[in-house]
Amino acid sequence: MTSGFVLSIAAALVLGSYLVGVKRYFSQYPPTLLVALTYSVAVAWYLPAVALAVPTDQLIFSVGLRGGAVLVGTAGFTALALFAFYRSLAIGDVSYVAPISKIVPVFVLPLEVLLLGQELSALQVGGVCVATVAVYVANYKSDSLLAPIQQLARSKAGLLALASAAAFGVVDVGKRISMQELGVSPEGFVATMLVLVTLFLAPSAVRNRRAVDWWADRYLLAVAGLVLVVGQHLVAVAFQTLPASVVSPIVNTQGVVAVFLGSVLLGEPHVRVRLAAAGLAVIGIVCISIG
């Protein structure tokens, strides 16, 4: 149990720091190029490591036609979510984007109700409301009660972050089906997503390959890919040792980490309001998870 908590906290710190690093060093990259490059590097780091450490039968699996469709669809929505998120990160403050993009459970819950017959408790409904308020608070500028809604509607970064949260909601449902119903191991799932997402985005990445001098950043990209895959692996292993209802809220505190580091290291404004928004997002996620 203790190791699971440590892994979850470590994942939040790693992924929150990763978001700030992406904003600091790669905001000029086209999203598809950045994701394709970092995921390609992550594949190069991850596959040899798990091949040495994990039995082959845990990496190679058979899921049938329906299972294959679930995995391909999950990878497709992952690519869409990452495109929206990285685009929002490129044009908006990480301390603004992070709280909005972390309200994923708000979208997961209705999908589970519609597709998997999930029943909502009063606490979960309350969690959805609190997490939704987090989006309102992230846009609060002390003007009027309607100003935050108007601010979100005018903010391309905010709308893209919201779209990424919705797409990641579909991804999380796909992840649940893949690992709980199809029996795909966490390592097998992570490896499959890394490869499929890279393949999905490769054509667009090739078209945008001259948009930036990515070869000059090859060492930074190597580090980014390593940090990314360490965070993803920590999350996967944490899900093996603790219930999802415990892991999810802890991992999603990466939003708070990103807000804090974005404000301190990048000098982004409105730190108190955005920390409040990130805190509300985490509280909402906790209520949804334990409800």
N, C-alpha and C positions, 0 to 999 in steps of 0.2 A: 504493500500500500504506500509506504513512504517513498519507495523508488518511483512509483507512478506519479506522485505529486511533484517530485524533483524533476522528472522528465517533462511534465506538463509546464512547469514554471520555466524550465530551461528553453522549451520550445517557444514560449511567449516572448522571452528575452531575445532569442535568436531571430525570430520572424519579425518582431517589432523593430529590431536594429536593422534588419535587412530592408524593411520598407524605407527607413531613413537613408540608408546607403544608396538605394535605388534613386531616391529623390535627389540626393547630393551629387551622384556621379553619372547617372544615366537618363536624366530627365529630357535630354535632347534626342534620345533614340526613338524611332518609330516603335510603337508597342509590339507589333508582331516580330520585328527584328530583335528587340531586347528579349522577349520571351523565348523565341527560337534559339538564340545564342545561349542564354542562361540555362535553358532546359537541355540543350545539347551537351553543355559542360556538365550539368548535373547527371545526365545519363553516363557520361564518361567516368565520373567519380563513383556513381552508385552501383552500376552493374558489376564491375569487377569486385567491389567490396562485398556485395550480397552473394555473389557467386562463390566466394571463398568462405563466407560465414554461414550461409543458409543452405539446408539440403535442397537438392534440385527439385524434388517433388513439391516443395512449397512455392517454388517460383513458376513451375510449369503446371498449368491447370486446364481443365476442360469445362466449359460452361454452356456449350450448345449454342444454337442460333439466337435464342432469346437473351441468353447471358452475354453473348457477343454484342448484340444490339445495345444492351444496357451499358456495357463498357465503352463502346464507340460513342454512344450518345453522351455519356458522362464526360468523356475526353473532349467532345465537341463543345459542350457547355463550359468546360474548364477553360478552353481556348478563348471562348467568347467572354467569359468573366475576367480572365486575365487581361485581354485586350482593353475592356472597358476600365478596369482598375488602373492599369499602368498609364492609360491615356489620361485618366482623372488625376493621377499622381503627377504627371508631367505638367499639367496646366494649373493645378491647385496645390495649396499647402498640404503637407502630409498630416499636419495636426487637424486640418479640416476634413480631409478625405477619409482618414482612418476610422473615426467614430461612425460615419455613415456606412462605410463598407463592411463594418463588423456586425450589422444587425441581420445577418444571414438567417438566424432562427425564425425571424418574423415571417420569412418566406417559406422556410422548411415546414413549419407547422401546418399551414393550410394545404400544402402539397401532400403531407402525410395523411391529413384528414381525407382528402379527395382520392388519393391513390392507394393508401395502405389501411384505411379504416381507423386511423388514430382518433381517439376521443380526447377532447380538450378539457382540462381542469380549470377551475377559476383562477388558480395561480398562474397557469400558462397564459390565459387570456390577459391577466394583469401584466405579465412579462412582456407580451406583445405591445401593450399600451405604453409601458415604460420605455422599451427600446425604440418605439416610434417617436416618443417625446425627445429621445436623444437626438434624432435628426433635426427636430425643431430647435433644440438648444444649440446645436452646432451652427445653426444659421442665425442665432439671436444677436442683434446689434443694438438693442435698447431703443428701438424706434417706436414700433407699435406691435400689437398682438399678431397682426397679419404680416408684418415685415419679414419674419423668418421664412414663411411660406413663399412669399414673393421673391426672397433672396434665393431660395432653393430653385424656384422655377427659372430664375435668370442665370443660375450658375451651371455652366456646362460641366464643371468638375464635380459638383454635387450630384447632378443627374446621372453622370457616368458612374459615380461611386454607388449610387442607389441601384443602377442597372447591374453593376457587378455583384452587389449583394443578392439581388434576385436570381442571377445566373448561378451564383455559388450555392443558393438554396437548392436548385435543381441538382447540382453536383453532390451536395451532401446526401440527398435522397438516393442518388445513384450509388454513392459510397456505401450507404447503409444496406441497400439491396445486394451490392456486390460482395460485401464481406460477411453479412449476416445470413442472407438467403442463398447466395451462390457459392459461398465457402471460399472465396478468394482470400489468400493470406495478405496481411498488410504489406509485406515486402513485394509480393507479386502485384498488388494493386498499385503501389507507388511506382514500380518499374514500368508497368503497363501505361499508366497515365503519362509518365515522363516521355516515353517513346511516342505514344499516339499524339500528344499535344504538339511535340516537336514536328511530327509529320504533317499535322493539320496546318501549322503555321509556316512551314518551310517555303511554299510557293510565294507567299506574300513577303517573307523575309528575304528571299532571293531578289525580288523586285526592288526592295528597299535597301539592299546591301551597300549601296554607295551613298546613302543619305548621311552617314557619319563614318569617321575613320575608326571603325570598331577594332581593327587589327592593332592600333596603337593602344587600345584599352584591353588587350588580350589578358594581361595579368589581373587586372581588376575584374574582368569577366570570369576568369578562373576562380577567383576568390568568391565572387557573387554566386556562381554555380555551386560551389562547395557549401557556402552558408545556407543557400536555399535547400539543398538536399539534406543537410544535417537537420534543419528545422522540420522538413517533411518526415524524415525518418523518426525523429523524436516524437512527433505527433502519432505516427503509426504505432510505435512501440508503447506509448502511453495508453493508447486505446486497447492494447492487449492486457494491461495490468490494472486498469481502472475502468469503471463504467463510463460510457460516453457522457452521461449527465454530469459527471465530475470533470472529465477532461475538457469538454467544450468550453465551459465558462473560464477555466484557467488559461487555456490557449488563447482565447479571444481577448485576454487582457493585453495582448500585443498591441491593441488599439491604444491603450493607456501608455504603454511603453513608447509607441510611435509619437503620440502627442507630446509627451515629456521631452524625448530626445529631439524632436523637430523644433520645439520651442527653444531648447537650450543650445543645440548645436547649429541650427539653421536660422535662429533668430526670428521664428515665425510669431505673428501677433496673436492676441486674444487667448493667451494660454489658459487663463482661469475658466473661461467659458468652454473651451474645447476639452479641457480636462473634465469638467462637469458633464459634458456630452458623452465623453468616453466612459466615464463612470456609470452614467445612466444606461448606456448600451450594455455594459457588462452586467449590471444588476438585472436588466431585462432578460439577458441571456441566461443568467443563473435561474431566474424564476421559470423560464420556459423549460430549462433542462431538468430541474428537480420537480416540476409540477406533474 
